């Protein structure tokens, strides 16, 4: 069996913040993208009047010049995804995980994974998907605890894949994951995203291409950390990393030590209709001009509010010169 149960880890008890509307909850409850009829994701929701519209022009086209490769100091195809030599068993369709502590490993899955249990691990897998998501952690997982590691997620480039990993529950850990040929790699309001390689997205009609995104701040007592990833969006929309205020106030986010490039704006910094974000830190990131002279088609950043308590922009530099990247 490639899906096996193990002793559940301790469940983190957290108060669930009501950051999603009733409509969003109904959408997430539908389960597999094969069920059809799901509305567009949080990444497609409109902002309030205080937030600039998400970039749509120029449309996503591969830029001439430097390909989507990374220096050895950054995560790349050789250091992420399924470890070399791993034997994978082929499966198709939807896998629904309902038992706490389950482990899914050693699969090449042409389909998707829906997680409804706590403390689930997905590792050493290749998921080739299309539809709304490749991996979904649903609200039924409660405090969550999903870990996805040493895994490749591939949209195939034919039929659209909107999200590589989409999280509507509690904590999520993404580690050494290679996600490509999708519209968005990871969307989550809380968790840890590290040592991963997100690159070469695909644009489809109506899409907002944002490689790592949150739609609101994290649940009470939780935080979001995006650390030491290569996040490369060669297109002219929307972002490499975006902190949106679709459903609530942004707070307690650390974006540290990443290689960031492309998009309309390379980063969205968290300001929006729900108020002044706080404890948002962009620290020690390297912004690349490999696709656009300003980092992104329109600039390196927008919706940044340095006046919020604990908000920090420090040690961010340009890849080509090593000079500081100013606050957006």
KANOR-V324300 format. One record per pair of residues at least 24 apart in sequence whose C-alpha atoms are under 8 Angstrom apart, sorted by the first residue. I is the first residue (numbers start at 1). J is the second residue. D is the distance in whole Angstrom. If there is no record, write none. Layout:
I,J,D + I,J,D
This chain:
2,103,8 + 2,104,6 + 2,105,6 + 2,106,7 + 2,107,7 + 3,102,7 + 3,103,6 + 3,104,5 + 3,105,7 + 4,102,6 + 4,103,5 + 4,104,7 + 5,99,7 + 5,100,8 + 5,101,6 + 5,102,4 + 5,103,6 + 6,101,5 + 6,102,6 + 6,103,7 + 7,101,6 + 8,100,6 + 8,101,4 + 8,102,8 + 8,119,7 + 9,101,7 + 9,119,7 + 11,118,7 + 11,119,8 + 11,143,7 + 11,145,8 + 12,143,6 + 13,143,6 + 14,143,6 + 14,219,8 + 14,220,7 + 14,221,7 + 15,219,7 + 15,220,6 + 16,142,8 + 16,143,8 + 16,219,6 + 16,220,7 + 17,219,5 + 17,220,7 + 19,216,7 + 19,247,5 + 19,248,6 + 20,247,6 + 21,247,8 + 25,139,8 + 28,138,6 + 28,139,7 + 28,168,7 + 29,138,7 + 29,139,7 + 31,114,7 + 31,138,8 + 32,94,7 + 32,112,7 + 32,113,8 + 32,114,7 + 33,131,6 + 33,132,6 + 33,133,7 + 34,131,7 + 42,215,6 + 42,246,7 + 43,208,7 + 43,210,8 + 43,213,8 + 43,215,7 + 44,207,7 + 44,208,6 + 45,246,6 + 46,246,7 + 47,245,7 + 47,246,6 + 47,272,7 + 47,273,7 + 48,272,7 + 48,273,5 + 49,273,7 + 50,272,6 + 50,273,6 + 51,271,7 + 51,272,5 + 51,273,7 + 51,303,7 + 52,302,8 + 52,303,7 + 54,208,8 + 54,237,8 + 54,238,6 + 54,264,8 + 55,236,8 + 55,237,5 + 55,238,5 + 55,264,5 + 55,265,7 + 56,208,7 + 56,236,7 + 56,237,5 + 56,238,7 + 56,264,7 + 57,236,6 + 57,237,6 + 57,264,7 + 58,235,8 + 58,236,5 + 58,237,7 + 58,264,8 + 58,297,7 + 59,203,8 + 59,235,7 + 59,236,6 + 59,237,6 + 60,202,8 + 60,203,6 + 60,234,7 + 60,235,4 + 60,236,5 + 60,237,6 + 61,234,7 + 61,235,5 + 61,236,7 + 62,234,6 + 62,235,6 + 63,234,6 + 63,235,7 + 63,291,6 + 64,291,8 + 65,290,8 + 65,291,8 + 66,290,6 + 66,291,7 + 68,199,7 + 68,200,7 + 68,232,7 + 68,234,8 + 70,230,7 + 74,195,8 + 74,228,7 + 74,229,7 + 74,230,6 + 74,259,7 + 75,176,8 + 75,195,6 + 75,196,6 + 75,197,6 + 75,228,8 + 75,229,6 + 75,230,6 + 76,178,8 + 76,196,8 + 76,197,6 + 76,230,7 + 77,178,7 + 77,197,7 + 79,176,7 + 80,150,6 + 80,151,7 + 80,152,8 + 80,176,4 + 80,177,5 + 80,178,5 + 80,195,8 + 80,196,6 + 80,197,7 + 81,124,7 + 81,125,8 + 81,126,8 + 81,149,8 + 81,150,5 + 81,151,4 + 81,152,4 + 81,176,6 + 81,177,5 + 81,178,5 + 82,124,5 + 82,125,6 + 82,126,7 + 82,150,5 + 82,151,5 + 82,152,6 + 83,124,7 + 83,150,7 + 86,124,7 + 88,125,7 + 114,138,7 + 115,141,7 + 116,140,5 + 116,141,5 + 117,141,5 + 117,142,8 + 117,144,7 + 118,142,7 + 118,143,7 + 118,144,5 + 118,145,6 + 118,146,7 + 119,144,6 + 119,145,4 + 119,146,5 + 119,147,7 + 120,145,7 + 120,146,5 + 120,147,6 + 121,146,6 + 121,147,5 + 121,148,6 + 121,149,8 + 122,146,8 + 122,147,6 + 122,148,5 + 122,149,6 + 122,151,8 + 123,147,8 + 123,148,6 + 123,149,5 + 123,150,5 + 123,151,6 + 124,149,7 + 124,150,5 + 124,151,5 + 125,150,7 + 125,151,5 + 125,152,6 + 126,151,6 + 126,152,5 + 126,153,6 + 126,154,8 + 127,151,8 + 127,152,6 + 127,153,5 + 127,154,6 + 128,153,6 + 128,154,5 + 128,155,6 + 128,156,7 + 129,153,8 + 129,154,6 + 129,155,5 + 129,156,7 + 129,161,6 + 130,155,6 + 130,156,8 + 130,159,6 + 130,160,5 + 130,161,4 + 130,162,7 + 131,159,7 + 131,160,6 + 131,161,5 + 131,162,6 + 132,161,6 + 132,162,5 + 132,163,6 + 133,161,6 + 133,162,6 + 133,163,5 + 133,164,6 + 133,165,6 + 133,166,7 + 134,161,7 + 134,163,7 + 134,164,5 + 134,165,6 + 135,163,8 + 135,164,6 + 135,165,5 + 135,166,6 + 136,165,6 + 136,166,5 + 136,167,6 + 136,168,8 + 137,166,6 + 137,167,5 + 137,168,6 + 137,169,6 + 138,167,7 + 138,168,5 + 138,169,6 + 139,168,5 + 139,169,4 + 139,170,8 + 140,169,7 + 141,169,6 + 141,170,7 + 142,169,5 + 142,170,6 + 143,169,6 + 143,170,4 + 143,171,6 + 144,169,5 + 144,170,4 + 144,171,5 + 144,172,7 + 145,170,7 + 145,171,5 + 145,172,6 + 145,173,7 + 146,171,7 + 146,172,5 + 146,173,6 + 147,172,6 + 147,173,5 + 147,174,6 + 147,175,8 + 148,173,6 + 148,174,5 + 148,175,6 + 148,177,7 + 149,173,8 + 149,174,6 + 149,175,5 + 149,176,6 + 149,177,6 + 150,175,7 + 150,176,5 + 150,177,5 + 150,178,8 + 151,176,7 + 151,177,5 + 151,178,6 + 152,177,6 + 152,178,5 + 152,179,6 + 153,177,8 + 153,178,6 + 153,179,5 + 153,180,7 + 154,179,6 + 154,180,5 + 154,181,6 + 154,182,7 + 155,180,7 + 155,181,5 + 155,182,5 + 156,181,6 + 157,181,5 + 157,182,7 + 157,202,7 + 160,202,8 + 160,204,7 + 162,207,8 + 163,187,7 + 170,219,7 + 171,222,8 + 183,207,7 + 183,208,7 + 183,209,5 + 183,210,7 + 183,211,7 + 184,208,8 + 184,209,6 + 184,210,5 + 184,211,4 + 184,212,7 + 184,213,8 + 185,210,8 + 185,211,5 + 185,212,6 + 186,211,6 + 186,212,5 + 186,213,6 + 187,212,6 + 187,213,5 + 187,214,5 + 187,215,8 + 188,213,7 + 188,214,5 + 188,215,7 + 189,213,8 + 189,214,5 + 189,215,6 + 189,216,6 + 189,217,6 + 189,218,5 + 189,219,8 + 189,223,8 + 189,224,7 + 190,214,8 + 190,217,7 + 190,218,5 + 190,219,7 + 190,222,6 + 190,223,5 + 190,224,4 + 190,225,8 + 191,222,8 + 191,223,6 + 191,224,5 + 191,225,6 + 192,224,6 + 192,225,5 + 192,226,6 + 192,227,8 + 193,225,6 + 193,226,5 + 193,227,6 + 193,229,8 + 194,225,8 + 194,226,6 + 194,227,5 + 194,228,6 + 194,229,6 + 195,227,7 + 195,228,5 + 195,229,5 + 195,230,8 + 196,228,7 + 196,229,5 + 196,230,6 + 197,229,6 + 197,230,5 + 197,231,6 + 198,229,8 + 198,230,6 + 198,231,5 + 198,232,6 + 199,230,8 + 199,231,6 + 199,232,5 + 199,233,6 + 200,232,7 + 200,233,6 + 200,234,7 + 201,233,7 + 201,234,8 + 208,237,7 + 208,238,6 + 209,237,6 + 209,238,5 + 209,239,7 + 209,263,8 + 210,237,8 + 210,238,5 + 210,239,5 + 210,240,6 + 210,241,7 + 210,242,7 + 210,263,8 + 211,239,7 + 211,240,5 + 211,241,6 + 212,240,6 + 212,241,5 + 212,242,6 + 213,241,6 + 213,242,5 + 213,243,6 + 213,244,7 + 214,242,7 + 214,243,5 + 214,244,6 + 215,243,7 + 215,244,5 + 215,245,6 + 215,246,5 + 215,247,6 + 215,248,7 + 216,243,7 + 216,244,6 + 216,245,5 + 216,246,6 + 216,247,5 + 216,248,5 + 216,249,6 + 216,250,5 + 217,245,8 + 217,248,6 + 217,249,5 + 217,250,4 + 217,251,5 + 217,252,7 + 217,253,8 + 218,250,8 + 218,251,7 + 218,252,7 + 222,252,8 + 223,251,8 + 223,252,5 + 223,253,6 + 224,252,7 + 224,253,5 + 224,254,6 + 225,253,6 + 225,254,5 + 225,255,6 + 225,256,8 + 226,253,8 + 226,254,6 + 226,255,5 + 226,256,6 + 226,258,8 + 227,254,8 + 227,255,6 + 227,256,5 + 227,257,6 + 227,258,6 + 228,256,7 + 228,257,5 + 228,258,4 + 228,259,7 + 229,257,7 + 229,258,5 + 229,259,6 + 230,258,6 + 230,259,5 + 230,260,6 + 231,258,7 + 231,259,6 + 231,260,5 + 231,261,7 + 232,259,8 + 232,260,6 + 232,261,5 + 232,262,6 + 233,261,6 + 233,262,5 + 233,263,5 + 234,261,7 + 234,262,5 + 234,263,7 + 234,291,6 + 235,262,6 + 235,263,5 + 235,264,7 + 235,291,8 + 236,262,7 + 236,263,5 + 236,264,5 + 236,296,7 + 236,297,5 + 237,262,8 + 237,263,4 + 237,264,4 + 237,265,7 + 237,297,8 + 238,263,5 + 238,264,5 + 238,265,6 + 238,266,8 + 239,263,4 + 239,264,6 + 239,265,5 + 239,266,5 + 239,267,6 + 239,268,7 + 239,296,8 + 240,265,8 + 240,266,5 + 240,267,6 + 241,266,7 + 241,267,5 + 241,268,7 + 242,267,5 + 242,268,4 + 242,269,7 + 242,270,7 + 243,267,8 + 243,268,6 + 243,269,6 + 243,270,5 + 243,271,8 + 244,268,7 + 244,269,8 + 244,270,6 + 244,271,7 + 244,272,7 + 245,270,7 + 245,271,7 + 245,272,5 + 245,273,7 + 245,274,7 + 248,274,6 + 249,274,5 + 249,275,6 + 249,276,7 + 249,277,6 + 250,276,8 + 250,277,5 + 250,278,7 + 250,280,8 + 251,277,5 + 251,278,5 + 251,279,5 + 251,280,6 + 252,278,7 + 252,279,5 + 252,280,6 + 252,281,8 + 253,279,7 + 253,280,5 + 253,281,6 + 254,280,6 + 254,281,5 + 254,282,6 + 254,283,8 + 255,281,6 + 255,282,5 + 255,283,6 + 255,285,8 + 256,281,8 + 256,282,6 + 256,283,5 + 256,284,6 + 256,285,6 + 257,283,7 + 257,284,5 + 257,285,4 + 257,286,7 + 258,284,8 + 258,285,5 + 258,286,6 + 259,285,6 + 259,286,5 + 259,287,6 + 259,288,7 + 260,285,7 + 260,286,6 + 260,287,5 + 260,288,6 + 261,287,6 + 261,288,5 + 261,289,7 + 261,290,7 + 261,291,7 + 261,295,6 + 261,296,7 + 262,288,8 + 262,289,8 + 262,290,8 + 262,291,6 + 262,292,7 + 262,295,6 + 262,296,4 + 262,297,7 + 263,295,8 + 263,296,5 + 263,297,6 + 264,296,5 + 264,297,5 + 264,298,5 + 264,299,7 + 265,295,7 + 265,296,5 + 265,297,6 + 265,298,6 + 265,299,5 + 265,300,5 + 265,301,5 + 265,302,7 + 266,295,6 + 266,296,5 + 266,299,7 + 266,300,5 + 266,301,6 + 267,300,6 + 267,301,5 + 267,302,7 + 268,301,6 + 268,302,5 + 268,303,5 + 268,304,7 + 269,301,7 + 269,302,6 + 269,303,5 + 269,304,4 + 269,305,7 + 270,303,6 + 270,304,6 + 270,305,8 + 271,303,5 + 271,304,6 + 271,305,6 + 272,303,7 + 276,305,7 + 276,308,6 + 277,305,7 + 277,308,6 + 277,309,8 + 277,311,8 + 278,308,5 + 278,309,5 + 278,310,6 + 278,311,6 + 279,308,7 + 279,309,6 + 279,310,4 + 279,311,5 + 279,312,7 + 280,310,7 + 280,311,5 + 280,312,6 + 281,310,8 + 281,311,6 + 281,312,5 + 281,313,6 + 282,312,6 + 282,313,5 + 282,314,7 + 282,316,7 + 283,312,7 + 283,313,6 + 283,314,5 + 283,315,6 + 283,316,6 + 284,314,6 + 284,315,4 + 284,316,5 + 284,317,7 + 285,315,7 + 285,316,5 + 285,317,6 + 286,316,6 + 286,317,5 + 286,318,6 + 286,319,6 + 287,316,7 + 287,317,6 + 287,318,5 + 287,319,6 + 287,325,8 + 288,318,6 + 288,319,5 + 288,320,7 + 289,318,8 + 289,319,7 + 289,320,7 + 300,328,7 + 301,327,8 + 301,328,5 + 302,328,6 + 303,328,8 + 304,328,6
